[in-house]
Amino acid sequence: MTGTDQINGLRYPARMNRRPETTAHLQYRVPAVRHLAWMCHAPQLISSPMDFTPETYLLDDAEERLKAWDSAPQLGPEVLTEPPARRLGHYFERLYECMMQDLLGWEVVLKNQPVRSNGVTLGELDFLVRNPADNVVEHHEIAVKFYLGHLETGQDKPLWYGPNARDRLDIKTRRLTDHQSQLTEKPEARNLLTSLGIDTPARPRIFMPGYLFYPLTNALPAPDSIPPGHLRGYWLYIDNLDAKETTGNRKITDTKHWVPLIKPHWLGLWRQKEVPDQNQTEDALEEVRSAGIPRLFAALERSDDGDWRETSRVFVVPSEWPGLPRRG
């Protein structure tokens, strides 16, 4: 790192150049270990002087710990063997706590702490952690996100929606930077911190890795606000897939080697020993057709070690997604 950025009077290490995604985390066979390794190095979906880069702070033996946990997960943190939370966000929080404590060596001061005023909840602090480099308490707001780019007729720029189109990249980014990360500036939060023996403002940080999915049938520019090294996938409508309207992308849309990805396995790349089950894929595609539920798939190829490994990922969405009129 060289230089610093400054926001709200607080100084931050200058942002490092984002490395392209590697597949190093695929070496781990225990899913939670693989997800942790992915989180340590995944590029962000936000560009801000507040963004947090875990790999900058990894303990020297972090990789050895991951390998040991992969060999004997029962000897590692509980999150490695407990049933994952049903909601991806809750599972992500559990992994984040483990990463901070066991791979970075930071103290978790508190987590999921509501901030209230006269019985009204103003917001919730995701994590307060202590940075051992300077002993400063930091306020970390975290999220893992998956957004699909959609350009409606008449629009100048695409909007980026979550599979549930009520979620949108620009809205989430603005809320993170302008509201959630600034919560410790409120008097009610300051009073809470003082009660915990923290007399100075907590340094705000944001951690939001994830994927942007680009339309498979037409080109879209990347958002101006997103670092160029972000993780990418593709998306297409179920009727385009059924009609084989995927010109130039036959390898990606060869569903014979697809597998449906179920949360929490949206985190990081997928691997498996078994040959992809075409019946599972067809069942998931039928869910898109009949129930109108977007589904995420990994396109796999057999690797030299005999396992099947993800080479790309594709969202298939119903014809009415994102709930706007289809035109053109």
C-alpha positions in Angstrom: 0.0 0.0 0.0 1.1 3.5 -0.7 -0.4 6.8 0.4 -3.7 7.3 2.1 -7.2 8.4 1.3 -9.3 10.6 3.7 -13.0 10.7 4.4 -14.8 12.5 7.2 -11.5 13.5 8.7 -10.3 9.8 9.1 -7.4 8.4 7.1 -7.4 5.1 5.2 -4.7 3.1 3.4 -4.9 4.0 -0.3 -6.8 1.4 -2.3 -4.7 -1.3 -3.9 -5.0 -2.3 -7.5 -7.5 -5.1 -7.7 -6.1 -8.4 -8.8 -8.2 -10.5 -11.2 -10.1 -13.4 -9.6 -8.0 -16.4 -9.0 -9.2 -20.0 -8.5 -6.9 -20.6 -5.5 -9.9 -21.2 -3.2 -10.9 -24.2 -5.4 -8.2 -26.3 -3.7 -10.3 -26.5 -0.6 -12.9 -29.3 -0.5 -14.8 -28.2 2.7 -17.4 -25.7 1.4 -17.1 -23.3 4.4 -13.3 -23.3 4.1 -13.6 -22.6 0.4 -16.0 -19.8 1.1 -13.7 -18.2 3.6 -10.7 -18.4 1.2 -12.9 -16.7 -1.4 -13.9 -13.9 1.0 -10.3 -13.2 1.8 -9.4 -12.3 -1.8 -12.7 -11.5 -3.6 -12.8 -8.1 -5.4 -15.3 -5.5 -4.2 -18.5 -4.3 -5.9 -17.9 -0.9 -4.4 -15.3 1.8 -5.0 -14.8 3.9 -1.9 -12.0 5.0 0.3 -13.9 3.2 3.0 -13.7 -0.2 1.3 -12.0 -3.0 3.3 -9.5 -5.4 1.7 -9.0 -8.4 4.0 -6.0 -9.9 2.2 -4.0 -6.8 3.3 -4.3 -7.9 6.9 -4.1 -11.7 6.7 -2.0 -13.4 9.3 1.2 -14.9 8.0 -0.1 -18.4 8.7 -3.6 -17.8 7.3 -3.2 -20.2 4.4 -1.8 -22.9 6.6 -4.8 -22.6 8.9 -7.2 -22.9 5.9 -5.4 -26.1 4.8 -5.5 -27.5 8.3 -9.2 -26.8 8.6 -9.8 -28.4 5.2 -8.1 -31.6 6.4 -9.9 -31.6 9.8 -12.8 -29.2 9.9 -14.0 -30.6 13.2 -10.9 -29.1 14.8 -11.5 -25.6 13.4 -14.1 -22.9 14.2 -17.7 -24.1 14.6 -18.9 -22.3 11.4 -17.0 -25.0 9.4 -19.2 -27.8 10.5 -22.5 -26.3 11.7 -25.5 -26.3 9.3 -25.3 -23.0 7.3 -27.9 -20.4 8.1 -30.8 -20.5 5.7 -30.3 -16.9 4.7 -27.1 -16.2 2.8 -26.6 -12.9 4.6 -26.6 -14.6 8.0 -24.1 -17.3 6.9 -21.9 -14.5 5.4 -21.9 -12.8 8.7 -20.8 -16.0 10.5 -18.0 -16.4 8.0 -16.9 -12.8 8.4 -16.6 -13.1 12.1 -14.5 -16.2 11.7 -12.3 -14.5 9.1 -11.8 -11.4 11.3 -10.9 -13.4 14.4 -9.1 -16.4 13.1 -7.5 -15.4 9.8 -6.8 -11.7 10.5 -6.4 -11.8 14.3 -8.7 -8.9 15.0 -10.9 -8.6 18.1 -14.7 -8.5 17.4 -16.0 -5.9 19.9 -19.6 -6.4 19.0 -21.9 -7.4 16.1 -25.5 -6.8 15.0 -25.9 -4.0 17.5 -29.1 -1.9 17.1 -28.8 1.8 17.6 -32.1 3.2 19.0 -33.5 6.6 19.9 -36.6 6.8 22.1 -37.5 3.2 21.2 -37.1 3.8 17.5 -34.3 1.8 15.7 -32.1 4.1 13.7 -30.1 1.2 12.2 -27.8 -1.6 13.2 -24.0 -1.8 13.4 -22.9 -4.9 11.6 -19.5 -5.2 13.3 -17.3 -3.2 15.6 -13.8 -4.7 15.4 -10.4 -3.6 16.7 -7.6 -3.1 14.2 -4.4 -4.5 15.8 -2.2 -2.4 13.5 -3.1 0.9 15.3 -5.6 -0.3 18.0 -8.4 1.7 16.4 -11.9 0.4 16.6 -13.5 0.1 13.2 -17.2 0.0 12.2 -17.6 -2.6 9.4 -20.8 -2.7 7.3 -20.8 -5.9 5.1 -22.9 -7.4 2.3 -22.4 -9.9 -0.4 -24.3 -9.0 -3.6 -25.2 -10.4 -7.0 -26.6 -7.9 -9.6 -27.8 -8.4 -13.2 -27.4 -5.5 -15.7 -30.6 -4.6 -17.5 -31.0 -1.8 -20.2 -34.6 -0.9 -20.7 -35.5 0.7 -24.0 -35.1 4.5 -23.7 -32.6 4.3 -20.9 -29.1 5.8 -21.4 -27.4 3.4 -18.9 -28.3 0.0 -17.6 -29.6 -0.5 -14.1 -28.2 -3.4 -12.0 -30.8 -5.4 -10.2 -30.6 -8.3 -7.8 -32.4 -11.6 -8.7 -35.1 -10.1 -6.5 -35.5 -6.9 -8.5 -36.4 -4.9 -5.4 -32.7 -4.8 -4.7 -30.6 -2.4 -6.9 -26.8 -1.7 -7.0 -27.0 2.1 -7.0 -29.5 2.2 -4.2 -27.6 -0.3 -2.0 -24.3 1.5 -2.6 -25.7 4.8 -1.7 -27.3 3.4 1.4 -24.0 1.8 2.5 -21.9 4.9 1.9 -24.3 7.6 3.0 -26.3 6.0 5.8 -25.1 2.6 7.2 -21.4 3.4 7.3 -22.1 6.8 8.9 -24.3 5.4 11.7 -21.6 5.9 14.3 -21.7 9.6 13.7 -25.1 9.8 15.3 -25.2 10.9 19.0 -27.1 7.8 19.9 -24.3 5.6 18.5 -21.7 7.8 20.1 -23.4 7.2 23.5 -23.4 3.5 22.8 -19.7 3.5 22.0 -18.9 5.5 25.1 -20.8 3.0 27.2 -18.4 0.4 25.8 -15.3 2.4 26.6 -14.8 3.7 23.1 -14.3 7.5 23.3 -13.3 8.2 19.7 -15.4 7.8 16.5 -15.2 4.3 15.0 -13.4 4.2 11.7 -16.1 3.2 9.1 -15.4 0.5 6.6 -17.4 -1.3 3.9 -17.0 -4.9 2.6 -19.2 -5.8 -0.3 -17.8 -8.6 -2.6 -20.0 -10.3 -5.2 -20.7 -10.7 -8.9 -22.1 -8.6 -11.7 -24.0 -10.6 -14.3 -23.9 -9.3 -17.9 -26.6 -10.2 -20.5 -25.5 -13.1 -22.6 -27.4 -12.0 -25.7 -26.1 -8.4 -25.9 -23.2 -6.3 -24.6 -23.4 -3.9 -21.7 -20.8 -1.6 -20.4 -19.6 -2.0 -16.8 -20.9 0.5 -14.3 -18.6 3.5 -13.9 -18.6 3.1 -10.1 -17.3 -0.5 -10.0 -13.7 -1.5 -9.9 -12.6 -3.1 -13.2 -11.4 -6.3 -11.6 -14.9 -7.3 -10.3 -16.2 -10.8 -10.7 -18.5 -11.5 -13.7 -21.1 -13.9 -14.8 -23.9 -14.0 -17.4 -27.6 -13.9 -17.4 -30.4 -14.7 -20.0 -34.1 -15.2 -20.2 -35.5 -18.7 -20.0 -37.2 -18.1 -23.4 -33.9 -17.2 -25.0 -32.4 -20.4 -23.6 -35.3 -22.5 -24.7 -35.2 -21.0 -28.2 -31.4 -21.4 -28.3 -30.9 -17.7 -28.8 -27.4 -17.6 -27.5 -25.3 -16.8 -30.5 -21.6 -17.2 -30.0 -22.0 -18.6 -26.5 -22.8 -22.3 -27.1 -20.1 -23.5 -24.7 -21.5 -21.5 -21.8 -25.1 -22.5 -22.5 -24.5 -26.2 -22.9 -26.8 -27.2 -20.0 -25.5 -30.7 -20.0 -22.7 -29.6 -17.8 -24.6 -27.2 -15.7 -25.4 -27.6 -12.0 -27.9 -25.4 -10.1 -26.2 -23.5 -7.3 -28.1 -23.4 -4.0 -27.2 -20.8 -1.3 -24.8 -20.7 0.4 -22.8 -22.0 -2.5 -23.2 -18.7 -4.4 -20.0 -17.8 -2.5 -16.9 -18.5 -4.6 -16.5 -21.1 -7.3 -18.1 -24.5 -7.2 -16.5 -28.0 -7.4 -17.8 -31.5 -7.2 -16.7 -35.1 -7.8 -19.9 -36.2 -9.5 -20.8 -35.8 -13.1 -23.4 -33.0 -13.4 -26.9 -34.3 -13.1 -28.9 -33.1 -16.0 -32.2 -34.0 -14.2 -31.3 -31.5 -11.4 -30.6 -28.8 -14.0 -33.9 -29.5 -15.9 -35.9 -29.4 -12.6 -34.3 -26.0 -11.7 -35.0 -24.6 -15.2 -38.6 -25.8 -14.9 -38.8 -23.8 -11.7 -37.8 -20.7 -13.6 -40.5 -21.4 -16.3 -43.4 -22.4 -14.0 -42.7 -20.5 -10.7 -41.0 -17.4 -12.2 -38.0 -17.8 -9.8 -34.6 -16.8 -11.1 -32.0 -19.6 -10.7 -28.2 -19.5 -10.7 -26.2 -22.2 -12.4 -22.5 -23.1 -12.6 -21.1 -24.3 -15.9 -18.6 -27.0 -15.2 -15.6 -28.7 -16.9 -13.7 -31.7 -15.7 -10.3 -30.8 -14.4 -7.1 -32.8 -14.5 -7.7 -34.2 -11.0 -11.0 -35.7 -12.1 -13.3 -33.2 -10.3 -15.8 -31.0 -12.1 -15.0 -27.3 -11.5 -16.9 -24.1 -12.3 -15.7 -22.2 -15.3 -18.5 -19.7 -15.5 -21.9 -19.0 -13.9 -25.2 -18.1 -15.4 -28.5 -16.7 -14.0 -31.6 -17.8 -15.9 -34.5 -15.5 -15.2 -38.3 -15.6 -16.1 -39.6 -13.7 -19.1 -41.1 -11.0 -16.9 -37.9 -10.2 -15.0 -37.2 -7.6 -13.6 -40.9 -6.8 -13.6 -40.7 -4.2 -16.3 -42.4 -4.4 -19.6 -40.4 -6.3 -22.2 -39.8 -4.3 -25.3 -37.9 -4.8 -28.6 
